[in-house]
Amino acid sequence: MKTKTITTRVPEDISGGKLNKKEERKKKMVEEEQLVERLAPRIEEKIRYRVVRSIINALEEQFYPPEEMFREEFVKSVEEAEKRVKEGKARTFKNASELNAFLESLKTEE
């Protein structure tokens, strides 16, 4: 079985020598441009993710503040409501349809 050897040539200038400095710089610039083209979308995506994440965090703090920011009266009212539920003095519903059914039953009682 014969094997075939494949050889590649290094780019050469017309005189048959190695690349001159100008050509080397040009080749390096092309390589750098290709690298930038590959990396730019990844960098943009990471920046976009970080910006969106910081916006989401800011919104969550506005709508869902940390527990220590809740007013003491609100916490007490929630605790009292939980106590009424445990004592059977209040009603809880598993989902919205159960609540709607209860509300409809109140309409028919009137």
C-alpha positions in Angstrom: 0.0 0.0 0.0 1.4 3.3 -1.1 1.0 6.4 1.0 0.7 9.8 -0.4 2.5 12.8 1.2 0.8 16.1 0.9 3.0 19.2 1.3 1.8 22.7 1.8 3.6 25.8 0.8 4.2 28.8 2.9 3.1 31.9 1.1 6.0 33.5 -0.6 6.6 36.7 -2.4 7.7 36.9 -6.1 11.4 36.6 -5.3 10.8 33.2 -3.7 11.7 34.2 -0.2 9.6 34.3 2.9 6.9 36.9 3.5 8.3 40.4 4.0 7.3 42.4 7.0 4.5 44.3 5.2 2.9 41.0 4.1 3.3 39.5 7.6 1.6 42.5 9.2 -1.2 42.2 6.6 -1.7 38.5 7.4 -1.7 39.2 11.1 -4.3 42.0 10.7 -6.5 39.6 8.7 -6.2 37.0 11.5 -7.0 39.6 14.1 -10.1 40.8 12.1 -11.3 37.2 11.9 -10.8 36.8 15.6 -12.8 40.0 16.3 -15.6 38.8 14.0 -15.8 35.6 15.9 -15.6 37.2 19.4 -17.7 40.3 18.9 -21.1 38.5 18.9 -20.2 36.6 22.0 -19.1 39.8 23.8 -22.3 41.6 22.7 -24.4 38.7 23.9 -22.7 38.8 27.4 -23.2 42.5 27.6 -26.8 42.3 26.6 -27.4 39.5 29.2 -25.8 41.6 32.0 -27.8 44.7 31.1 -31.1 42.7 31.0 -30.2 40.9 34.2 -29.6 44.2 36.0 -32.9 45.6 34.8 -34.7 42.5 36.0 -33.0 42.7 39.4 -34.0 46.4 39.7 -37.6 45.6 38.8 -37.7 42.7 41.2 -36.5 44.9 44.0 -39.3 47.4 43.2 -42.1 44.7 43.0 -40.7 42.2 45.4 -38.7 44.1 48.0 -36.5 42.2 50.5 -38.4 40.9 53.5 -36.7 43.5 55.8 -38.2 46.2 53.7 -41.8 45.1 54.5 -43.6 47.2 56.9 -44.1 45.6 60.3 -47.9 46.2 60.1 -48.1 44.3 56.9 -46.2 41.3 58.4 -48.6 41.3 61.4 -51.6 41.4 59.1 -50.4 38.4 57.1 -49.6 36.5 60.3 -53.2 37.3 61.6 -54.7 36.1 58.4 -52.7 32.8 58.6 -53.9 32.4 62.1 -57.6 32.9 61.1 -57.1 30.2 58.3 -55.7 27.7 60.8 -58.6 28.4 63.2 -61.1 27.8 60.4 -62.4 31.3 60.5 -61.3 32.1 57.0 -61.5 30.2 53.7 -58.6 29.4 51.3 -58.8 28.3 47.7 -56.4 26.1 45.8 -56.7 27.9 42.5 -58.7 30.6 40.6 -61.4 28.2 39.4 -62.2 27.1 42.9 -62.4 30.8 44.0 -64.7 31.6 41.0 -66.9 28.6 41.8 -67.3 29.9 45.4 -68.1 33.4 44.2 -70.7 32.1 41.8 -72.3 30.1 44.7 -72.5 33.4 46.6 -74.4 35.0 43.7 -77.1 32.3 43.8 -77.6 32.7 47.6 -78.7 36.3 47.1 
